Structures are given as structure tokens and as C-alpha cells.
Amino acid sequence: MTKLSVNINKVATLRNARGGDMPNVLKVALDCERFGADGITVHPRPDERHIRRKDVYDLRPLLHTEFNIEGYPSKDFMDMVLKVKPHQVTLVPDSPTQLTSNAGWDTKLHCSFLSEVLEVLNHAGIRTSVFVSTDPEMIEYAAKAGTDRVELYTEPYASAYAKDPEAAVAPFVEAAKVARKLGLGLNAGHDLSLQNLHCFYQNIPWLDEVSIGHALICDALYLGLERTIQEYKNCLH
């Protein structure tokens, strides 16, 4: 069964817009779990423009499902995740000023750096995932670096889906086969939605996890959070 991890960054963005505590990020995370989410994802950035470091520490003891923390492995980020010890850390190559993740790692160029980071996380008993494109070489070098999983960057799939779903998903199927052959777990995320998720899952049913935030929160404005989570879960059957 493919797990649904709900990224709650956009909830924090809404809270931060007014400087108070509405909506309450902790309550929303717990409600997501109650409504059927299999995990919670956060991506704390250095400027704390959405999820704050305090949120990360506050969430850890309250969550009952898997906790996934995404981020660039700076010293501050590594210090935090080693203290919090989430179930999974997803490494992304974002610069501090990036609006959102928009590319996977060049795992060949950064193999040595990633190896050092992954060794620390693995030694701490934290499952690791590396954000990558569908390029087989990037997946192979992620495996060489020592990751447990890769997360496929799915924005290209989402962009091409409306025109030709079969062509859009084809490179992701091949990439998923490479990851499976290498013994890697497989995650996916970025711009997955109610429109395109089921097709992705049908073609790659051995996916371990999808991480979805922006589209899910947008859908919840119309459908409500509980129904939205159920609709996304239904796409994974």
C-alpha cells in the first residue's frame, strides 16, 4: 500500500500571514492523521517563512504516524533532525532563497557530500530519501551514496499529464524500475493532485509514499480537509 504523507507547509504559511496561531499547525497535523493520513511532512527553511523550527520540535512527540522532514542538509538542519529523530529525512538540493523545490540532486557531482550526510543519518537510525529526477544515473549514484530511498521529482509529470498521460508517466515508470532493481525504496512528490495521482499510482503501484501539500490544501478549501484526504487516499487504491 502506498502511504499518503500530507505536507503542512501551506498551513503554516497561512498562519504566519497574520502572525498569530490560526490555523493551528499542530491541530491540523493531528486532524490529518485522524482523517487518514499515513504521515506528516514538513520542510523547514532557514527563513522560517512557513514551518518554523519550533513547529518541528512541537510536532515530534504528538504525531502517531510517520514524520518526514525535508530540507537541505546544512549544519543547522542536521543538528535539528538529529535531535528530533523523525522517521525519515528527505534531502533536497534547495538554496535558502528558493520558493519551492524545483530540481533533484546531481547525485554524481555531490556523491561524496551526500555519502557523508547519509552516513550520519543512517547511523542515527533515521530512514533517508534523496530527491532526484528520473535520470537513471542520478538514481544509481543516490544508491552509491547510501540512501534508503529516492523521491522522484514529479513536476514534469504533472505538467505533461493533461496533454498525454501515458507519455508523461513513462520516464517515471522506467526510473521506478531502476530504483527497484537497485533495492531502493521509492517515494514521489511535487504537483501531484487529485487529477493525476491515480494514473501515477496505477503505473507504479510499488510506490512506498507520496508527499502532497499544495494541491491537497487547495482542494481542502472546497472539499474540506477530511474529505480531501479520503479522496487522495482513494487515488492510491
C-alpha positions in Angstrom: 0.0 0.0 0.0 1.3 3.4 -0.9 1.3 5.8 2.0 0.0 9.4 1.9 2.1 11.9 3.7 0.5 15.3 4.0 2.8 18.3 3.7 1.5 21.0 6.0 3.8 23.8 5.0 0.9 25.8 3.4 -1.0 25.6 6.6 2.0 27.3 8.3 2.1 29.9 5.5 -1.5 30.9 6.2 -0.8 31.1 10.0 2.3 33.2 9.5 0.4 35.7 7.3 -1.3 37.1 10.3 1.3 36.5 13.0 -1.0 34.6 15.3 -1.8 30.9 15.7 -4.7 30.4 13.3 -4.8 27.9 11.8 -3.1 25.9 14.5 -0.4 23.9 12.7 -0.3 21.2 15.4 -4.1 20.7 15.4 -4.2 20.5 11.6 -1.4 17.9 11.6 -3.3 15.8 14.2 -6.5 16.2 12.3 -4.8 15.0 9.1 -3.8 11.8 10.9 -7.3 11.4 12.3 -8.7 11.8 8.8 -6.5 9.0 7.5 -3.1 10.5 6.5 -0.3 8.0 6.9 2.3 10.6 7.7 3.1 14.3 8.1 5.8 16.1 6.0 7.4 19.4 6.8 10.0 21.4 5.1 11.6 24.0 7.5 13.5 26.6 5.6 16.2 28.9 7.1 13.9 32.0 6.9 11.1 30.1 8.6 8.6 31.6 6.1 6.2 28.7 6.7 7.2 25.8 9.1 9.3 27.0 12.0 11.9 25.1 13.9 9.6 25.3 17.0 6.9 23.6 14.9 9.3 20.7 14.2 10.1 20.2 17.9 6.5 20.6 18.9 5.2 18.1 16.4 7.5 15.2 17.1 6.0 14.0 20.4 2.4 14.4 19.3 2.4 12.6 15.9 1.2 9.0 15.8 2.1 8.4 12.1 5.4 8.8 10.2 7.1 12.1 10.4 9.1 13.2 7.3 11.4 16.2 7.4 12.6 17.6 4.1 15.5 20.1 3.7 18.9 20.9 2.6 21.5 19.3 4.9 23.0 22.5 6.4 24.6 22.3 9.8 21.5 23.8 11.5 19.2 21.4 9.6 21.3 18.3 10.6 21.5 19.4 14.2 17.7 19.7 14.3 16.9 16.4 12.7 19.4 14.5 14.8 17.7 15.9 17.9 14.2 15.3 16.7 14.9 11.9 15.0 12.0 11.8 12.6 11.1 8.5 10.9 12.5 9.9 7.6 14.7 12.7 6.3 14.4 13.7 2.7 17.4 15.6 1.4 16.7 18.3 -1.2 19.2 20.5 -3.0 17.4 23.8 -2.4 19.2 27.0 -1.8 17.9 29.1 1.2 16.2 31.6 -1.2 14.3 29.1 -3.3 10.5 29.4 -3.4 10.0 25.7 -3.7 11.9 22.6 -4.7 12.3 22.6 -8.4 15.0 20.0 -9.2 16.6 16.9 -8.0 20.1 16.4 -6.8 23.0 15.9 -9.1 24.0 12.9 -7.1 27.1 12.2 -9.2 28.6 15.6 -8.6 27.6 15.6 -4.9 28.1 11.9 -4.2 30.8 12.4 -1.6 28.9 15.1 0.2 25.7 13.1 0.2 27.6 10.0 1.4 28.8 11.8 4.5 25.4 13.2 5.3 23.6 9.9 4.7 26.1 8.0 6.9 25.3 10.3 9.8 21.6 9.9 9.4 21.7 6.2 8.9 23.9 5.8 12.0 21.2 7.7 13.9 18.6 5.2 12.8 16.8 7.7 10.5 15.5 6.4 7.2 16.8 8.5 4.3 15.5 9.6 1.0 17.2 11.7 -1.7 15.2 13.9 -4.1 16.1 13.0 -7.7 15.0 13.4 -11.3 14.2 10.4 -13.5 17.7 10.2 -14.9 18.9 6.6 -14.1 22.4 7.8 -13.4 21.1 10.1 -10.7 19.3 7.2 -9.1 22.3 4.9 -9.4 24.6 7.5 -7.6 22.0 8.0 -4.9 22.2 4.3 -4.2 26.0 4.5 -4.2 25.8 7.4 -1.7 23.9 5.1 0.7 20.3 6.3 0.7 17.4 4.1 1.7 15.0 5.6 -0.8 14.8 8.1 -3.6 11.9 10.6 -4.1 11.1 11.2 -7.7 10.5 14.9 -8.5 7.1 14.7 -10.2 6.6 18.3 -11.5 7.5 17.3 -15.1 4.9 14.5 -14.9 2.2 16.9 -13.6 3.0 19.5 -16.3 2.7 17.0 -19.1 -0.2 14.9 -17.8 -3.1 16.9 -19.3 -1.7 16.6 -22.8 -0.6 12.9 -22.8 -0.8 10.9 -19.5 0.9 7.8 -21.0 3.9 9.8 -22.3 4.1 11.8 -19.1 4.3 8.8 -16.8 6.6 6.7 -19.0 10.0 8.1 -17.8 8.9 7.8 -14.2 8.0 4.1 -14.7 11.5 3.5 -16.1 13.1 5.4 -13.2 11.0 3.5 -10.7 12.2 0.2 -12.2 15.8 1.4 -11.9 15.2 2.2 -8.2 13.6 -1.2 -7.6 16.4 -3.0 -9.3 18.9 -1.2 -7.1 17.0 -2.2 -4.0 15.9 1.3 -3.1 12.5 2.3 -1.6 10.5 4.8 -3.7 8.8 8.0 -2.9 7.3 10.7 -5.1 6.2 14.3 -4.8 5.7 17.7 -6.2 2.5 18.9 -8.0 0.7 15.5 -7.6 -3.0 16.1 -7.4 -6.5 14.5 -7.5 -6.3 14.8 -11.3 -3.0 13.0 -11.9 -2.3 10.9 -8.8 -4.3 7.8 -9.6 -2.6 7.4 -13.0 0.8 7.7 -11.4 -0.1 5.1 -8.8 -1.6 2.7 -11.4 1.6 2.7 -13.4 3.9 2.5 -10.3 1.9 0.5 -7.7 5.1 -0.3 -5.7 5.5 3.3 -4.6 6.2 3.5 -0.9 5.0 7.0 -0.3 3.7 10.2 -1.9 4.1 13.5 -0.2 1.5 16.1 -1.2 0.9 19.6 0.2 0.0 22.5 -2.1 -2.7 20.8 -4.2 -4.2 19.0 -1.2 -4.6 22.1 0.9 -6.1 23.9 -2.2 -8.6 21.1 -2.6 -9.4 21.2 1.1 -10.7 24.8 0.7 -13.5 23.4 -1.4 -14.0 19.9 -0.2 -13.0 20.1 3.5 -9.8 18.6 4.9 -11.4 15.2 5.9 -13.0 14.5 2.5 -9.9 15.7 0.7 -7.6 13.3 2.5 -10.0 10.5 1.8 -10.1 11.4 -1.9 -6.3 11.3 -2.1 -6.3 8.0 -0.3 -8.8 6.7 -2.8 -6.4 7.5 -5.6 -3.9 5.1 -4.1 -6.1 2.0 -4.5 
